[in-house]
């Protein structure tokens, strides 16, 4: 059987909005675009950047701004799913129908802020400390170890990956974080999906 021909996903060159009407009291929001591949040399800088943006739980900028300061969502996260081909980047959250536009604007503001200014020394140190410190937890069972070994083999990461991962994370600088934010985050060209009471939400994005 001949192998399948895979095409690199096309970059999003304009904003696309999909509104899905449901009789709900909250809007479910997903905003994203094409991300990076697992073998991209910027993978570790993007990992640190994404932790600071929205993957770092209560220490992330999105959680601090959208949940803690504005009270718009119970939870919010950003994700980079790196694959053999560039995988998706997306942010997801739920908010009250009336605050849909405010929440979307808040997400875009945090993405722009990360692109335009340096992260703080504390943000960088906390992100790297968590990523390095939590790495052994990815190997604390035979199932988890088998999963990581499969990734190492599939992506050709080398069996020195286990000793080098903390070093690669530690080497990420504030300049690296801003550089990859500018390169791989796009607050102008993205796909936005909103599910909820669209007539009442009056989505403007």
C-alpha positions as CSV (number, residue, x, y, z in Angstrom):
1,X,0.0,0.0,0.0
2,X,1.5,3.4,-1.0
3,X,2.1,5.8,1.8
4,X,-0.2,8.8,2.2
5,X,1.1,12.2,1.0
6,X,0.9,14.7,3.8
7,X,0.6,18.4,3.2
8,X,1.7,21.0,5.6
9,X,-1.3,22.8,7.1
10,X,-1.9,26.2,5.5
11,X,-1.2,29.3,7.7
12,X,-4.3,31.3,8.4
13,X,-4.0,34.5,6.4
14,X,-7.1,36.3,7.6
15,X,-9.5,36.2,10.5
16,X,-12.3,33.6,10.3
17,X,-15.3,33.6,12.7
18,X,-17.8,30.7,13.2
19,X,-20.8,31.5,15.4
20,X,-23.0,28.6,16.5
21,X,-26.3,29.4,18.0
22,X,-27.3,27.4,21.1
23,X,-29.8,28.4,23.9
24,X,-27.2,28.6,26.6
25,X,-26.4,31.0,29.4
26,X,-22.7,30.9,28.7
27,X,-20.6,31.3,25.6
28,X,-17.9,28.6,24.8
29,X,-15.0,30.3,23.1
30,X,-12.1,28.8,21.2
31,X,-9.6,31.0,19.4
32,X,-6.5,29.7,17.6
33,X,-4.4,29.2,14.6
34,X,-1.6,26.9,13.2
35,X,1.2,26.3,15.7
36,X,4.5,24.4,15.4
37,X,5.9,20.9,14.8
38,X,7.5,18.9,17.5
39,X,10.9,19.0,15.8
40,X,10.8,22.8,15.4
41,X,14.0,24.1,17.1
42,X,11.9,26.7,18.9
43,X,9.8,24.0,20.6
44,X,11.4,24.6,24.1
45,X,11.1,28.4,23.9
46,X,7.5,28.1,22.8
47,X,6.8,25.7,25.7
48,X,8.1,28.3,28.1
49,X,6.2,31.1,26.4
50,X,2.9,29.1,26.4
51,X,3.3,28.3,30.0
52,X,3.5,32.0,30.8
53,X,0.6,32.8,28.5
54,X,-1.9,30.3,29.5
55,X,-0.7,26.8,30.2
56,X,0.7,27.6,33.7
57,X,-2.6,27.5,35.6
58,X,-3.0,30.2,38.2
59,X,0.4,31.6,37.4
60,X,-0.4,32.3,33.7
61,X,-1.2,35.7,32.3
62,X,-4.6,34.6,30.9
63,X,-5.7,33.2,34.2
64,X,-4.5,36.3,36.1
65,X,-6.2,38.7,33.7
66,X,-9.4,36.9,32.5
67,X,-10.3,35.1,35.7
68,X,-8.7,36.9,38.7
69,X,-8.8,40.5,37.6
70,X,-11.8,40.6,35.3
71,X,-13.8,37.7,36.7
72,X,-14.9,36.6,33.2
73,X,-14.2,32.9,33.4
74,X,-13.7,30.1,35.9
75,X,-10.9,28.6,33.9
76,X,-8.9,29.5,30.8
77,X,-5.9,27.8,29.1
78,X,-3.7,28.1,26.0
79,X,-2.4,25.0,24.2
80,X,0.3,24.1,21.7
81,X,-0.1,20.6,20.3
82,X,3.1,19.9,18.4
83,X,3.0,17.1,16.0
84,X,5.0,15.7,13.1
85,X,3.4,18.6,11.1
86,X,2.6,21.9,12.7
87,X,-0.2,21.3,15.1
88,X,-2.8,23.7,16.5
89,X,-2.5,26.6,19.0
90,X,-5.7,27.5,20.7
91,X,-7.2,29.2,23.8
92,X,-10.4,28.0,25.2
93,X,-12.8,29.3,27.9
94,X,-16.4,29.8,28.9
95,X,-17.9,33.1,30.0
96,X,-21.3,34.6,30.5
97,X,-23.1,35.5,27.3
98,X,-23.0,39.2,28.2
99,X,-19.2,39.2,28.6
100,X,-18.4,37.3,25.4
101,X,-16.8,40.3,23.6
102,X,-14.9,41.4,26.7
103,X,-13.4,38.0,27.2
104,X,-12.3,37.7,23.5
105,X,-10.8,41.2,23.7
106,X,-9.0,40.2,26.9
107,X,-7.5,37.1,25.3
108,X,-6.2,39.1,22.3
109,X,-4.8,41.8,24.6
110,X,-2.7,39.2,26.5
111,X,-1.4,37.7,23.2
112,X,-0.5,41.2,22.0
113,X,1.1,42.0,25.3
114,X,3.3,38.9,25.2
115,X,4.4,39.8,21.7
116,X,5.2,43.5,22.4
117,X,7.0,43.4,25.8
118,X,9.5,41.3,27.7
119,X,8.2,38.8,30.4
120,X,9.5,39.5,33.9
121,X,12.4,37.7,35.5
122,X,9.9,36.1,37.9
123,X,7.6,34.9,35.2
124,X,10.5,33.3,33.4
125,X,12.0,31.7,36.5
126,X,8.7,30.3,37.7
127,X,7.8,28.8,34.2
128,X,11.2,27.2,33.9
129,X,11.2,25.9,37.4
130,X,7.8,24.3,37.0
131,X,8.6,22.7,33.6
132,X,11.9,21.3,34.8
133,X,10.5,20.2,38.2
134,X,7.5,18.5,36.7
135,X,9.4,16.6,34.0
136,X,10.0,13.5,36.2
137,X,6.3,13.2,36.8
138,X,5.9,12.4,33.1
139,X,8.0,9.3,33.7
140,X,6.7,8.0,37.1
141,X,4.8,5.0,35.7
142,X,5.6,2.4,33.0
143,X,2.7,3.7,30.9
144,X,3.9,7.2,31.0
145,X,7.5,6.1,30.3
146,X,6.3,4.1,27.3
147,X,4.4,7.1,26.0
148,X,7.4,9.4,26.2
149,X,9.7,6.7,24.7
150,X,7.3,6.4,21.8
151,X,7.5,10.1,21.2
152,X,11.3,10.1,21.5
153,X,11.5,7.4,18.8
154,X,8.8,8.8,16.5
155,X,10.1,12.3,16.5
156,X,13.8,11.3,16.5
157,X,14.6,13.2,19.7
158,X,17.5,11.0,20.7
159,X,17.8,9.0,23.9
160,X,19.8,11.8,25.5
161,X,16.4,13.7,25.5
162,X,15.8,12.7,29.2
163,X,19.0,14.4,30.4
164,X,18.9,17.3,28.0
165,X,15.3,18.4,28.4
166,X,16.0,20.4,31.6
167,X,19.0,22.0,30.0
168,X,17.0,23.1,26.9
169,X,14.3,24.6,29.1
170,X,16.9,26.3,31.3
171,X,18.6,27.9,28.3
172,X,15.4,29.8,27.3
173,X,15.8,33.6,27.8
174,X,13.3,36.5,28.0
175,X,14.4,37.5,24.5
176,X,13.6,34.0,23.3
177,X,10.1,34.2,24.7
178,X,9.4,37.5,23.1
179,X,10.9,36.3,19.8
180,X,8.7,33.2,19.5
181,X,5.7,35.1,20.7
182,X,6.1,37.5,17.8
183,X,6.8,34.6,15.4
184,X,4.2,32.1,16.5
185,X,1.3,34.1,18.0
186,X,-0.9,36.0,15.7
187,X,-3.6,38.2,17.2
188,X,-4.9,39.3,13.8
189,X,-5.1,36.1,11.8
190,X,-7.0,33.4,13.7
191,X,-10.1,31.3,13.7
192,X,-12.7,32.1,16.4
193,X,-15.5,29.8,17.3
194,X,-18.2,30.9,19.7
195,X,-21.1,28.6,20.8
196,X,-23.9,30.1,22.7
197,X,-26.7,32.7,22.5
198,X,-25.2,34.6,19.6
199,X,-28.1,37.0,19.2
200,X,-27.6,38.1,22.8
201,X,-23.8,38.0,22.8
202,X,-23.6,40.3,19.8
203,X,-20.1,39.0,18.9
204,X,-18.1,41.8,17.2
205,X,-14.8,40.0,16.5
